[in-house]
Amino acid sequence: MKQKIFIKQWLELKPYNSQTSTDSYYLKLSNDIKKSLSSKDSLILLMYLTEEEINILSCFLASWFEDIISGTNIWNSFVSMHYEKYGKKLPFYNTGEYVDGEINLQDVTFLVWYFMNTSQNEKFISPYNEFLTNIALRVMLLLDDEYDYAPENKILKSFYESVKNETDFYKVRTFVDAILFKTYLFYTDTGIELANRESELLEKHNDKNILHHLQEARDIIIHNSHTRLMNITGKEWAAKITGNNLPVGNDLLNMSQPIRGYFLYKKQDNSDIFIEHIASGKKFKLTKKSFDHWHGLTETDTIIYLGIVRWREEWWFSGVSIQIPFNADLVLDEKNSLQSRKQVSFLDHGLRDVNTTLDLQYKAFLRFNNNLPVAFLPTNKIEEFTRNYLAYFNASLNLTNAEKEQALNRARADGFFGDKNGSFPEIAEMDDTGLVFFNPKSGVEIAFGLNRAFALPNNPWVDVNNSKDDIFNLFFSEQISTELALYCIEKGKNKLPYLKKGEGKWLLDDIDFLLRFWKK
């Protein structure tokens, strides 16, 4: 691997665009890290990464070292959060001799594992693979020699401290943007997520509105995406890095999730624009200091598509806005859209009612399914099972026939029975059997390609000796809930060979961290 790393690649992992006085030092260090790899290390890395990605890995490790030297609190925020949640500094590795705030072999080993499992997802690289430690040992020898002489990047440190006293939403949002998309620790995670999304949009849309599509995609990831580390949002990372005990940290944690959708313009005064969310009928006051296009709103019931976020007890515009004339058909469609109504569901104070309903549904499912939360069925019997369960639940509520029919229609509209033909396309065609699971946190789930991994007496398709692929599917798929994976582990950890010894058993020690990592 003779390709040299240049400043452009180094700056890809930085929240600024112009070279600083210390960047030449850390660029040289990145090249030295790459040179420190043995020929065997390089051959193994090339099985998973391109040479360009190995360049980025070298910059990534140098950036971590720069973070420790400069006191930017990025890596230490992760270590702190991991310790608060799990009682140990890092996953997988013994941290009995770990030194806080300094460089540790365990840090480098974990970082190489993390980088390789985020930059590619076709192959799972075990954290216990010997080559990870070999690479980390070589890198640590180099960094130990540099530790006392490495310069602090004061510009970098000042950036990560820049919002400590900030109250302006847009400056704080820009900070969150930089954490997710221009900070080394998330370069192969949310950084790549954004790059991939932008590439998809550029291929799909070739029109004058492409900038709107790109802006909205970026805004969606800023507010909604969760990182693989700890499965938390950008605002939570921003709060931790700046300091949860600071006012801005509290403001970040209290910032609402966004509402995106169609609104009716009603009126405005000197400070606010009054709008109504069409799907739910909820009314909002949008602060004028966040919306430059307020002067173009003159006609009542003009329809506006926009995103809004509650920040410091005010609603701020975030994302894109599009105005269109009143359209009765669009209004009707929105009022009938469950997905659109869900945009504001977090504002309702009926969480207790939701949990009560879920609890009633869960208890009914247990009674209906011989006191088990999961049923294993031929694929062509799943629709019938779910229909019968819903009828059983409705009967337990003493509903009228009309109410039962309405409940059935709502369930069908929500995809409760598959598509409009009552089937489950694509995956159902490949699997003859599936399962129906009642998740106490979210309701009924239907899944395929897992049955061999469930060591339960009501599962005729269990096959413990050939269950590893199903276990991996259960663990890695973002479409399968954490609760279902944990239920499988609970029932099978003493029966499934992969979970009883070796790698599988070791992974169970950090399974919560891993499920958060895999199911972001």
Buried (B, 14 or more C-beta within 10 A) or exposed (E): BEEEBEEEBBBBBBBBEEBBEBBEBBBEBBBBBBEBBEEEBBEBBEEBBEBEBBBBBBBBBBBBBBBBBBBBBBBBBBBBBBBEEBEBBBBBBEBEEBEEEEBBBBBBBBBBBBBBBBBBEEEBBBBBBEBBBBBBEBBBEBBEEBBEEBBEBEBBBEBBBBBEEBEBBBEBBBBBBBBBBBBBBBBBBBBBBBEEBBEEBEEEBEEEEBEBBBEBBBBBBBBEBBBBBBBBBBBBBBBBBBBBEBBBBBBBBEBBBBBBBBBBBBEBEEEBBBBBBBBBEBEBBBBBBBBEEBEEBEEEEBBBBBBBBBBBEBBBBBBBBEBEEEEEEBBEBBEEBEEBBEBBEEBEEEEEEEEEBBEEBBBBBEEBBEEBBBBBBEBEEBBEBBBEBBBBBBEBEEBEEEEBEEBBEEBBEEEBBBEEEBBBEEBBEEBEBBBBBBBBEEBBBBBBBBBBBBBBEEBEBBEBEEBBEBBBBBBBBEEBBBBBBBBBBEBBBEBBBBBBEEEBEEBEEBBBBBBBBBBB
